[in-house]
Amino acid sequence: MKLNDYPLSRRTFVASLAAAMAALCWAPGRLQAADQALIRKTIPGTGEALPVIGLGSSRTFDIGSDQAALASLVAVMQAFFANGGQVIDSSPMYGSAESVIGELRRRSGRQNKLFAATKVWTDGEQNGIRQMQDSLAKWGLERFDLMQIHNLRDWQVHLRTLRDWQATGKVRYIGITTSHGRYHEELETLLRNERFDFVQLSYNIADRSVEQRLLPLAAERGIAVLVNRPYQRGSLFGKVKGQALPEWSAEIDCSSWGQFFLKFIVSHPAVTCAIPATTKVHHMQDNMAAGFGRLPDAAMRKRMIDFYTAL
């Protein structure tokens, strides 16, 4: 899919402009106290700071050339950048998502300091190189900030290529990902024996299995952590449907269940950034709001777990 697959009709332009204006009007950063800023955490290997809330694109950005969906995503992207967002994560596995991101970048205007992250998801050295070059073209970039090996696929081959690309400045950071618990043992072995700048994995208040070994190992090895599936594909909201937030959630500047779940994740000392995905502006606003204000300490995190588990 190429950029010219998205002809900018007058109707689409008007819809996109209106959506962008709505995104700016709703920007949660405008609702924060003047002395508050989006929380950032540092990449252990370099000290570079990233916002704790990023943007994922799995499923949500796989829209093909649907003009109405594209106009809605322009507003989402505008809201993301208007509130200090930087980290956007994708993969060739996500259908048209990378091409859509490229088009959204073109239409969204000013974009802060984008931290572009994607993945290689194929077998073989030359296939991997072609896929990564294709991803650069789709995003409209000269290099990625982070290239990750998706779900450990053909990792021995791709790791050699990524090290070469990093050495020659074609990519800034290299990482490895999984969203499947069945790969955790192999992933642990790789993190112990190979050098990665980032690891991406699934973690949320209901699925805390990575707290036992992988998150402590990442901290020990100085590896930044991106968290996918922070809402467990939306299932977390099913459990709290109709439930009021506990009054004490105000102690961490939390005003929604989405913020409750995200603040729990990004308050873990080993976590660098969570990457929730959405197609709705008000959800994007709410996600970004989780990156402002106070985060829970260890005692509060336990209180959050106990409350959620008891529901």
C-alpha positions as CSV (number, residue, x, y, z in Angstrom):
1,M,0.0,0.0,0.0
2,K,1.3,3.4,-1.0
3,L,0.6,6.9,0.2
4,N,-1.4,7.7,-2.9
5,D,-3.8,5.0,-2.0
6,Y,-5.3,7.7,0.3
7,P,-6.6,10.5,-2.0
8,L,-7.4,13.5,0.1
9,S,-10.9,14.4,-1.0
10,R,-12.5,17.7,0.2
11,R,-14.9,15.7,2.4
12,T,-12.0,13.8,4.0
13,F,-10.0,17.0,4.5
14,V,-12.8,18.7,6.3
15,A,-13.4,15.6,8.5
16,S,-9.7,15.4,9.3
17,L,-9.5,19.1,10.1
18,A,-12.5,18.9,12.4
19,A,-11.2,15.9,14.1
20,A,-7.8,17.5,14.6
21,M,-9.4,20.6,16.1
22,A,-11.4,18.4,18.5
23,A,-8.3,16.5,19.5
24,L,-6.5,19.8,20.4
25,C,-9.5,21.0,22.4
26,W,-9.7,17.8,24.4
27,A,-5.9,17.6,25.0
28,P,-5.5,16.5,28.6
29,G,-2.2,18.3,28.8
30,R,-4.2,21.5,28.8
31,L,-6.2,20.3,31.8
32,Q,-3.1,19.6,33.9
33,A,-1.6,22.1,36.3
34,A,1.0,24.3,34.7
35,D,3.8,22.7,36.8
36,Q,2.9,19.2,35.7
37,A,4.5,17.4,32.8
38,L,4.1,14.0,31.1
39,I,6.1,11.5,33.1
40,R,9.2,10.1,31.4
41,K,11.5,7.2,32.1
42,T,15.0,6.7,30.8
43,I,16.3,4.0,28.5
44,P,18.9,2.3,30.8
45,G,21.6,1.9,28.1
46,T,21.7,5.6,27.1
47,G,19.7,7.7,29.6
48,E,17.4,9.0,26.8
49,A,14.0,9.7,28.3
50,L,10.7,8.6,26.8
51,P,7.1,9.3,27.9
52,V,5.6,6.4,29.8
53,I,2.6,6.3,27.5
54,G,3.0,5.4,23.9
55,L,0.7,4.3,21.0
56,G,0.3,0.7,19.7
57,S,-1.1,-0.1,16.3
58,S,-2.1,-3.8,16.4
59,R,-5.5,-4.3,14.9
60,T,-6.6,-0.7,15.4
61,F,-4.5,0.7,12.5
62,D,-5.2,-2.1,10.0
63,I,-7.8,-0.2,8.2
64,G,-6.7,-0.5,4.5
65,S,-7.9,2.6,2.6
66,D,-11.0,3.3,4.7
67,Q,-11.3,7.1,4.5
68,A,-13.6,7.5,7.4
69,A,-11.4,5.3,9.7
70,L,-8.4,7.2,8.5
71,A,-10.0,10.6,9.4
72,S,-10.7,9.3,12.9
73,L,-7.1,8.1,13.3
74,V,-5.8,11.5,12.2
75,A,-7.6,12.9,15.3
76,V,-6.1,10.1,17.5
77,M,-2.6,10.9,16.2
78,Q,-3.1,14.6,16.7
79,A,-4.3,14.0,20.3
80,F,-1.3,11.8,20.9
81,F,1.3,14.4,19.8
82,A,-0.6,17.3,21.3
83,N,-0.2,15.7,24.7
84,G,3.5,14.9,24.4
85,G,3.4,11.4,22.9
86,Q,6.4,10.1,21.1
87,V,6.6,6.3,21.0
88,I,4.6,4.6,18.2
89,D,5.0,0.9,17.8
90,S,4.0,-1.3,14.8
91,S,4.9,-4.4,12.8
92,P,4.5,-5.8,9.3
93,M,2.3,-8.4,11.0
94,Y,-0.3,-5.7,11.6
95,G,-1.7,-5.6,8.0
96,S,-1.9,-2.1,6.6
97,A,-0.8,-0.5,9.9
98,E,2.6,0.7,8.8
99,S,1.3,2.3,5.6
100,V,-1.5,3.9,7.6
101,I,1.1,5.3,10.1
102,G,3.0,6.8,7.3
103,E,-0.1,8.5,5.9
104,L,-1.1,9.7,9.4
105,R,2.4,11.2,9.9
106,R,2.0,13.1,6.7
107,R,-1.5,14.5,7.6
108,S,-0.9,15.1,11.3
109,G,1.6,18.0,11.0
110,R,3.9,18.7,13.9
111,Q,4.9,15.5,15.7
112,N,7.2,16.3,18.6
113,K,10.2,14.0,18.5
114,L,8.8,10.8,17.2
115,F,10.3,7.6,18.5
116,A,9.5,5.1,15.8
117,A,9.5,1.5,16.7
118,T,8.6,-1.5,14.5
119,K,9.6,-5.1,14.0
120,V,11.0,-7.7,11.6
121,W,8.6,-10.6,11.2
122,T,9.8,-13.1,8.5
123,D,12.3,-15.8,7.9
124,G,15.7,-15.4,6.3
125,E,18.4,-12.7,6.1
126,Q,17.4,-11.2,2.8
127,N,13.7,-11.4,3.5
128,G,14.3,-9.6,6.8
129,I,16.4,-6.8,5.1
130,R,13.7,-6.3,2.4
131,Q,11.0,-6.2,5.0
132,M,12.8,-3.6,7.1
133,Q,13.5,-1.4,4.1
134,D,9.9,-1.7,3.1
135,S,8.9,-0.6,6.6
136,L,11.1,2.5,6.3
137,A,9.4,3.4,3.0
138,K,5.9,2.9,4.5
139,W,6.6,5.1,7.5
140,G,8.4,7.7,5.4
141,L,11.6,7.5,7.5
142,E,15.3,7.2,6.9
143,R,15.9,5.1,10.0
144,F,14.0,3.6,12.9
145,D,14.7,4.4,16.5
146,L,13.9,0.9,17.5
147,M,13.8,-2.3,15.4
148,Q,12.5,-5.4,17.2
149,I,12.5,-9.1,16.4
150,H,8.8,-10.0,16.5
151,N,7.9,-13.0,18.6
152,L,11.5,-14.3,18.5
153,R,11.0,-15.3,14.8
154,D,14.3,-16.4,13.2
155,W,16.0,-14.3,15.9
156,Q,19.6,-15.7,15.3
157,V,19.6,-14.4,11.7
158,H,17.9,-11.1,12.3
159,L,20.0,-10.3,15.4
160,R,23.1,-10.4,13.2
161,T,21.5,-8.0,10.7
162,L,20.3,-5.7,13.4
163,R,23.7,-5.4,15.0
164,D,25.1,-4.5,11.6
165,W,22.4,-1.9,11.1
166,Q,23.0,-0.5,14.6
167,A,26.7,-0.2,14.0
168,T,26.2,1.7,10.8
169,G,23.5,4.0,12.1
170,K,20.5,2.5,10.3
171,V,18.7,1.9,13.6
172,R,19.3,3.4,17.0
173,Y,18.1,0.6,19.3
174,I,17.5,-3.2,18.8
175,G,15.0,-5.3,20.7
176,I,13.0,-8.5,20.9
177,T,9.3,-9.1,21.6
178,T,6.7,-11.6,22.6
179,S,3.0,-11.4,23.5
180,H,2.9,-15.2,24.3
181,G,3.6,-16.7,27.7
182,R,4.8,-19.9,26.0
183,Y,7.9,-18.1,24.8
184,H,8.9,-16.7,28.2
185,E,11.4,-19.4,29.0
186,E,13.2,-18.9,25.7
187,L,13.0,-15.2,26.0
188,E,14.6,-15.3,29.4
189,T,17.5,-17.3,28.0
190,L,18.0,-14.8,25.2
191,L,18.0,-11.8,27.5
192,R,20.6,-13.5,29.7
193,N,22.9,-14.4,26.9
194,E,22.4,-11.8,24.1
195,R,22.5,-8.0,24.3
196,F,19.3,-6.1,23.6
197,D,18.4,-2.5,24.2
198,F,14.7,-3.2,24.5
199,V,12.3,-6.1,25.3
200,Q,8.6,-5.9,24.6
201,L,6.1,-8.1,26.4
202,S,2.6,-8.4,27.8
203,Y,1.9,-7.2,31.3
204,N,-1.2,-5.9,33.1
205,I,-2.9,-6.0,36.5
206,A,-4.5,-9.4,35.7
207,D,-1.5,-11.0,34.0
208,R,1.5,-10.4,36.2
209,S,3.6,-13.5,35.3
210,V,6.5,-11.4,34.0
211,E,7.0,-9.9,37.4
212,Q,8.6,-13.1,38.6
213,R,11.6,-13.3,36.3
214,L,11.5,-11.2,33.1
215,L,11.0,-7.8,34.6
216,P,13.7,-8.2,37.3
217,L,16.0,-9.6,34.6
218,A,15.4,-6.6,32.3
219,A,16.2,-4.3,35.2
220,E,19.4,-6.3,36.1
221,R,20.5,-6.3,32.5
222,G,19.7,-2.6,31.8
223,I,17.1,-3.4,29.2
224,A,14.2,-1.0,28.5
225,V,10.7,-2.5,28.6
226,L,7.8,-1.8,26.3
227,V,4.4,-3.2,27.5
228,N,1.8,-4.4,25.0
229,R,-1.7,-5.6,25.7
230,P,-2.0,-3.3,28.8
231,Y,-5.8,-3.9,28.8
232,Q,-5.6,-7.6,28.0
233,R,-7.4,-7.0,24.7
234,G,-10.1,-5.1,26.5
235,S,-11.0,-7.9,28.9
236,L,-9.9,-5.9,32.0
237,F,-12.8,-3.4,31.4
238,G,-15.3,-6.3,31.4
239,K,-14.5,-7.1,35.0
240,V,-14.9,-3.6,36.2
241,K,-18.0,-2.7,34.1
242,G,-20.5,-1.0,36.4
243,Q,-17.9,-0.7,39.2
244,A,-16.9,2.7,40.6
245,L,-13.3,3.5,41.1
246,P,-12.2,3.2,44.7
247,E,-12.1,6.6,46.4
248,W,-8.4,6.2,47.2
249,S,-7.6,6.2,43.4
250,A,-7.6,10.0,43.7
251,E,-4.3,9.6,45.7
252,I,-2.6,8.7,42.4
253,D,-4.5,11.3,40.3
254,C,-6.6,8.6,38.7
255,S,-10.1,9.4,37.3
256,S,-10.9,6.3,35.1
257,W,-10.3,2.6,35.0
258,G,-8.1,3.0,31.9
259,Q,-5.8,5.3,33.9
260,F,-6.0,2.9,36.9
261,F,-4.7,0.0,34.7
262,L,-2.0,2.1,32.9
263,K,-0.7,3.7,36.1
264,F,-0.3,0.3,37.6
265,I,1.8,-0.8,34.7
266,V,4.1,2.2,34.2
267,S,4.7,2.4,38.0
268,H,6.7,-0.8,37.9
269,P,10.3,0.2,38.2
270,A,11.4,-1.9,35.2
271,V,8.8,-0.7,32.8
272,T,9.7,2.1,30.4
273,C,6.6,2.7,28.4
274,A,3.1,1.1,27.8
275,I,1.7,1.1,24.3
276,P,-2.1,0.9,24.4
277,A,-3.9,1.0,21.0
278,T,-7.1,2.8,20.2
279,T,-9.1,4.3,17.4
280,K,-11.0,6.8,19.5
281,V,-9.9,10.3,20.5
282,H,-11.4,10.2,23.9
283,H,-9.7,6.9,24.7
284,M,-6.4,8.5,23.5
285,Q,-7.0,11.4,25.8
286,D,-7.6,9.1,28.7
287,N,-4.6,7.0,27.9
288,M,-2.3,10.1,27.8
289,A,-3.8,11.4,31.1
290,A,-2.4,8.3,32.8
291,G,1.1,9.7,32.2
292,F,0.4,12.8,34.3
293,G,0.3,13.2,38.1
294,R,1.3,10.8,40.8
295,L,2.1,7.1,40.3
296,P,1.4,4.3,42.8
297,D,4.2,3.2,45.1
298,A,4.7,-0.4,46.1
299,A,2.1,-0.3,48.9
300,M,-0.5,1.3,46.5
301,R,0.3,-1.2,43.8
302,K,-0.6,-4.0,46.2
303,R,-3.8,-2.2,47.2
304,M,-4.7,-2.0,43.5
305,I,-4.1,-5.7,42.9
306,D,-6.1,-6.7,46.0
307,F,-9.0,-4.5,44.9
308,Y,-9.1,-5.7,41.3
309,T,-8.7,-9.4,42.3
310,A,-11.5,-9.2,44.8
311,L,-14.0,-8.0,42.2
